[in-house]
Amino acid sequence: MANTQGPQGTNDPAGSTQMFRAFVDDAPQSRQAAPAAASSSGPRVGLIVGIVAAVIVVAAVAWLALG
């Protein structure tokens, strides 16, 4: 039986490139499905909570600096 993989310890760069391209081609499909499923108000609530927390931190720092 012939060894078609070449000597041991050598990587096939073409095989790695093909696997990477297959990974990249599969990634956008899974990313497009996620935003459609997460179209609820979840991200907006997180954004609002983050803004409120930032305002509270800025107000606390200003109060400590002036007080």
C-alpha positions as CSV (number, residue, x, y, z in Angstrom):
1,M,0.0,0.0,0.0
2,A,1.4,3.4,-0.9
3,N,1.8,6.2,1.6
4,T,-0.1,9.1,-0.1
5,Q,0.4,11.5,2.9
6,G,4.1,11.9,2.5
7,P,6.7,11.6,5.2
8,Q,5.5,11.7,8.8
9,G,5.7,15.0,10.5
10,T,4.9,17.1,7.4
11,N,1.6,18.9,7.1
12,D,-0.3,19.3,3.9
13,P,-0.8,23.0,3.5
14,A,-3.4,22.5,0.7
15,G,-5.5,20.3,3.1
16,S,-5.4,22.9,5.8
17,T,-6.5,25.6,3.4
18,Q,-9.4,23.5,2.2
19,M,-10.5,22.8,5.8
20,F,-10.3,26.5,6.6
21,R,-12.3,27.5,3.6
22,A,-15.0,24.9,4.5
23,F,-15.0,26.4,8.1
24,V,-15.4,30.0,6.7
25,D,-18.1,28.9,4.3
26,D,-20.1,27.3,7.2
27,A,-19.7,30.2,9.6
28,P,-22.0,32.9,8.0
29,Q,-24.9,30.5,7.9
30,S,-24.8,29.9,11.6
31,R,-24.3,33.6,12.3
32,Q,-27.3,34.5,10.2
33,A,-29.5,32.1,12.1
34,A,-28.6,33.5,15.5
35,P,-29.8,37.1,15.0
36,A,-33.2,35.9,13.7
37,A,-33.7,33.8,16.8
38,A,-32.5,36.5,19.1
39,S,-34.8,39.2,17.8
40,S,-36.5,39.6,21.2
41,S,-35.8,42.6,23.4
42,G,-32.8,40.9,25.1
43,P,-30.0,43.0,23.5
44,R,-31.9,46.2,24.0
45,V,-32.4,45.5,27.7
46,G,-28.7,44.8,28.1
47,L,-27.8,48.0,26.4
48,I,-30.1,50.0,28.6
49,V,-28.8,48.4,31.7
50,G,-25.2,49.1,30.6
51,I,-26.0,52.8,30.0
52,V,-27.7,53.1,33.3
53,A,-24.7,51.5,35.0
54,A,-22.3,53.8,33.2
55,V,-24.3,56.8,34.3
56,I,-24.2,55.6,37.9
57,V,-20.5,55.1,37.9
58,V,-19.8,58.5,36.4
59,A,-22.1,60.1,39.0
60,A,-20.4,58.3,41.8
61,V,-16.9,59.3,40.5
62,A,-18.1,63.0,40.2
63,W,-19.6,62.9,43.7
64,L,-16.4,61.5,45.2
65,A,-14.2,64.1,43.3
66,L,-16.3,67.0,44.4
67,G,-17.1,65.8,47.9
